[in-house]
């Protein structure tokens, strides 16, 4: 990875149960690498990474209580023809380390899950076995991120999803945060992640806007919003 994006600090702090203030505000950060932007919602506070100016972002009236993920605001960010991803729950867990319990796969390049991961992420590695596959990559803002797909959807009813996720955590050094983005409507997958120790910390959506001209003025340096967690205070 190169220089980390300031949004990464929000994710790493949240993994340590340290959250932005519940003030209804929206923090605006620079865009992500690779032409991506995002809107991330924590409890009572939102973070938007975009090439738009602060004024252009706030002109649509987003807030930290849900409006930062509204359809109108997301279209405002993406523009008339930009791509808008799905709204996912943001989850985090800690790696268990030790001896890796999954083998790396070298013949899965054409798998839809792998192609999707490589469209949005970098340094994508693929692991798996007869149950399914796992992608482990540098994802949103440079965080370590994994995704899962079973070879047969019905296998999740036999605990294959949970066992594969548990084995996937052995691929991450012990104690190191790892993140996942899971559609809330995919209740079966969401239950598997929760059972394996993943904790919800917010929600997010990725965008790939199409703009004729950059909305951020040349030479503008945007300073990231800073906050600190007081001992004993959490979300």
Buried (B, 14 or more C-beta within 10 A) or exposed (E): EEEEBBBBBBBBBBBEEBBBBEEEBBBBBBBBBEEBBBBBBBBBBBBBBBBBBBEBBBEBEBBBBBBBBBEEBBBBBBBEEBEBBEBBBBBBBBBBBEEEBBEEBEEBEEBEBBEBBBEBBBEBBBBBBEBBBBBBBBBBBBBBBBBBBBEEEEBBEEEBBBBBBBBBBBBBEEEBBBBBBBEEEBEEBBBBBBEBBBBBBBBBBBBBBEEEEEBBEEEEEBEBBEBEBEEEEEB
